[in-house]
Amino acid sequence: MKLKNMPIEEIELLSYTDLTYLLLKENGKSMNTPSIFKEICKLLDYSDDEYVAKIGDYYTSLTIDKRFVLLENNEWDIRDRHSVELVMDEEDETDEVEEVEEEEEVVEDTEEENIDEAIDDEIDDELDDDDMGDLSIVSDEEEEE
């Protein structure tokens, strides 16, 4: 049954994403966010104020729902209509991974050295303070007395 022929009571029971799925399926083509939500608002008899207040949440729900895909032209479509083709050149992939790993090691080593130097400098600064000269070591026995 088409959405336009459905009673309002049934339409109100459906989520926005379910309504989107049915709209996109019926239209057979992709649509942008405002167009889809305007159609939904017409079906639910929402005012322009309700449209403005709810479109942000609607967009968020579309991005989370795995049934939809956002196309390059900023239109939504049903994911089942689109396939993803992965083309990998093994030789290029290996070289890039090795280069990235080498760069990460250099960065990590440098960061660790900088941190170690900073800690050493801080400890040295603290030991140089005059306050340290007034300190003495007290044994447990002396402390009890």
The 8 nearest C-alpha neighbors of each residue, nearest first, counted from 0:
[[1, 2, 4, 5, 3, 25, 21, 6],
 [2, 0, 4, 3, 5, 25, 21, 22],
 [1, 3, 5, 4, 0, 21, 22, 10],
 [4, 2, 1, 5, 42, 6, 0, 7],
 [3, 5, 2, 1, 6, 0, 7, 10],
 [6, 4, 2, 3, 7, 1, 9, 10],
 [5, 7, 8, 9, 4, 10, 3, 2],
 [8, 6, 10, 9, 11, 5, 43, 42],
 [7, 9, 11, 6, 10, 12, 5, 13],
 [10, 8, 12, 7, 11, 6, 5, 13],
 [9, 11, 7, 12, 13, 8, 6, 5],
 [12, 10, 8, 9, 13, 7, 43, 14],
 [11, 13, 9, 10, 8, 14, 7, 15],
 [14, 12, 10, 11, 17, 18, 15, 9],
 [15, 13, 17, 16, 18, 12, 11, 10],
 [16, 14, 18, 17, 19, 13, 57, 39],
 [15, 17, 19, 18, 14, 20, 61, 60],
 [16, 18, 20, 14, 19, 15, 13, 21],
 [17, 19, 15, 21, 16, 20, 22, 14],
 [20, 18, 16, 22, 17, 21, 23, 15],
 [19, 21, 17, 23, 18, 22, 24, 16],
 [20, 22, 24, 18, 19, 23, 25, 17],
 [23, 21, 19, 25, 24, 20, 26, 18],
 [24, 22, 26, 20, 25, 21, 27, 19],
 [23, 25, 21, 27, 22, 26, 20, 77],
 [24, 26, 22, 23, 27, 21, 1, 28],
 [27, 25, 23, 28, 24, 22, 29, 21],
 [26, 28, 24, 25, 23, 29, 22, 76],
 [29, 27, 26, 23, 30, 76, 24, 25],
 [28, 30, 76, 75, 74, 23, 31, 27],
 [31, 29, 74, 75, 35, 34, 28, 32],
 [30, 32, 74, 34, 33, 75, 73, 35],
 [31, 33, 35, 34, 36, 30, 74, 58],
 [34, 32, 36, 35, 31, 37, 54, 30],
 [35, 33, 37, 36, 32, 31, 38, 30],
 [34, 36, 38, 32, 37, 33, 30, 31],
 [35, 37, 39, 33, 38, 34, 40, 32],
 [38, 36, 40, 34, 39, 35, 33, 41],
 [39, 37, 41, 35, 36, 40, 42, 34],
 [38, 40, 36, 42, 37, 41, 43, 35],
 [41, 39, 45, 37, 43, 42, 38, 44],
 [42, 40, 44, 38, 39, 43, 37, 45],
 [41, 43, 39, 40, 44, 38, 3, 7],
 [42, 44, 40, 41, 45, 39, 11, 7],
 [45, 43, 41, 42, 40, 46, 39, 7],
 [46, 44, 40, 43, 49, 41, 50, 47],
 [45, 47, 49, 48, 50, 44, 40, 41],
 [46, 48, 50, 49, 51, 45, 40, 52],
 [47, 49, 51, 46, 50, 52, 45, 53],
 [48, 50, 52, 46, 47, 51, 45, 53],
 [51, 49, 47, 48, 53, 52, 54, 46],
 [52, 50, 48, 49, 53, 54, 47, 55],
 [53, 51, 49, 50, 54, 48, 55, 56],
 [54, 52, 50, 56, 55, 51, 49, 57],
 [53, 55, 57, 56, 51, 50, 52, 58],
 [56, 54, 58, 57, 53, 59, 52, 51],
 [57, 55, 59, 58, 54, 53, 60, 52],
 [56, 58, 54, 60, 55, 59, 53, 61],
 [59, 57, 61, 55, 60, 56, 54, 62],
 [60, 58, 56, 62, 61, 57, 55, 63],
 [59, 61, 57, 63, 58, 62, 64, 56],
 [62, 60, 58, 64, 59, 63, 57, 16],
 [61, 63, 59, 60, 64, 58, 67, 65],
 [62, 64, 60, 61, 65, 59, 67, 58],
 [63, 65, 61, 66, 62, 60, 67, 16],
 [66, 64, 67, 63, 68, 78, 62, 61],
 [67, 65, 78, 64, 77, 68, 79, 20],
 [68, 66, 77, 78, 65, 76, 64, 75],
 [67, 69, 78, 76, 75, 70, 77, 66],
 [70, 68, 75, 74, 73, 76, 67, 71],
 [69, 71, 74, 73, 72, 75, 68, 76],
 [70, 72, 73, 69, 74, 75, 68, 76],
 [71, 73, 70, 74, 69, 31, 75, 30],
 [74, 72, 71, 70, 69, 31, 75, 32],
 [73, 75, 31, 30, 70, 72, 29, 69],
 [76, 74, 69, 29, 30, 68, 31, 70],
 [75, 77, 29, 68, 67, 78, 23, 69],
 [76, 78, 67, 79, 80, 66, 68, 23],
 [77, 79, 67, 68, 80, 66, 81, 76],
 [80, 78, 81, 77, 82, 66, 67, 76],
 [81, 79, 78, 77, 82, 76, 68, 27],
 [82, 80, 78, 79, 83, 77, 68, 76],
 [81, 83, 84, 80, 79, 78, 85, 68],
 [82, 84, 85, 81, 86, 78, 80, 79],
 [83, 85, 86, 82, 81, 87, 88, 80],
 [86, 84, 87, 83, 82, 88, 89, 92],
 [87, 85, 84, 88, 89, 83, 92, 91],
 [88, 86, 89, 85, 92, 91, 90, 84],
 [87, 89, 91, 90, 92, 86, 93, 85],
 [90, 88, 92, 91, 87, 93, 94, 86],
 [89, 91, 93, 92, 88, 94, 87, 95],
 [92, 90, 94, 93, 88, 89, 95, 87],
 [91, 93, 89, 95, 90, 94, 88, 96],
 [94, 92, 96, 90, 91, 95, 89, 97],
 [95, 93, 97, 91, 96, 92, 98, 90],
 [94, 96, 98, 92, 97, 93, 99, 91],
 [95, 97, 99, 93, 98, 94, 100, 92],
 [96, 98, 100, 94, 99, 95, 101, 93],
 [99, 97, 95, 101, 100, 96, 94, 102],
 [98, 100, 102, 96, 101, 97, 103, 95],
 [99, 101, 97, 103, 98, 102, 96, 104],
 [102, 100, 98, 104, 99, 103, 97, 105],
 [103, 101, 99, 105, 104, 100, 106, 98],
 [102, 104, 106, 100, 101, 105, 107, 99],
 [105, 103, 107, 101, 106, 102, 108, 100],
 [104, 106, 108, 102, 103, 107, 109, 101],
 [105, 107, 103, 109, 104, 108, 110, 102],
 [106, 108, 104, 110, 109, 105, 103, 111],
 [109, 107, 111, 105, 110, 106, 104, 112],
 [110, 108, 112, 106, 111, 107, 105, 113],
 [109, 111, 113, 107, 112, 108, 106, 114],
 [112, 110, 114, 108, 113, 109, 115, 107],
 [111, 113, 115, 109, 114, 110, 116, 108],
 [114, 112, 110, 116, 111, 115, 117, 109],
 [113, 115, 117, 111, 116, 112, 110, 118],
 [114, 116, 112, 118, 117, 113, 111, 119],
 [117, 115, 119, 113, 114, 118, 120, 112],
 [116, 118, 114, 120, 115, 119, 113, 121],
 [117, 119, 121, 115, 120, 116, 122, 114],
 [120, 118, 116, 122, 121, 117, 123, 115],
 [121, 119, 123, 117, 118, 122, 116, 124],
 [120, 122, 118, 124, 123, 119, 117, 125],
 [121, 123, 125, 119, 124, 120, 118, 126],
 [124, 122, 120, 126, 125, 121, 119, 127],
 [125, 123, 121, 127, 122, 126, 120, 128],
 [124, 126, 122, 127, 123, 128, 121, 131],
 [125, 127, 123, 124, 128, 122, 131, 129],
 [126, 128, 124, 125, 123, 129, 131, 130],
 [127, 129, 130, 125, 126, 131, 124, 132],
 [130, 128, 131, 132, 127, 133, 126, 125],
 [131, 129, 128, 132, 133, 134, 127, 126],
 [130, 132, 129, 133, 134, 128, 126, 127],
 [131, 133, 130, 134, 129, 128, 135, 126],
 [134, 132, 131, 130, 135, 129, 128, 136],
 [135, 133, 131, 132, 136, 130, 137, 129],
 [136, 134, 137, 133, 132, 131, 138, 130],
 [135, 137, 138, 134, 139, 141, 142, 133],
 [136, 138, 141, 135, 142, 139, 140, 134],
 [139, 137, 141, 140, 142, 136, 143, 135],
 [138, 140, 142, 141, 143, 137, 144, 136],
 [141, 139, 143, 142, 138, 144, 137, 136],
 [142, 140, 138, 144, 143, 139, 137, 136],
 [141, 143, 139, 140, 144, 138, 137, 136],
 [144, 142, 140, 141, 139, 138, 137, 136],
 [143, 141, 142, 140, 139, 138, 137, 136]]
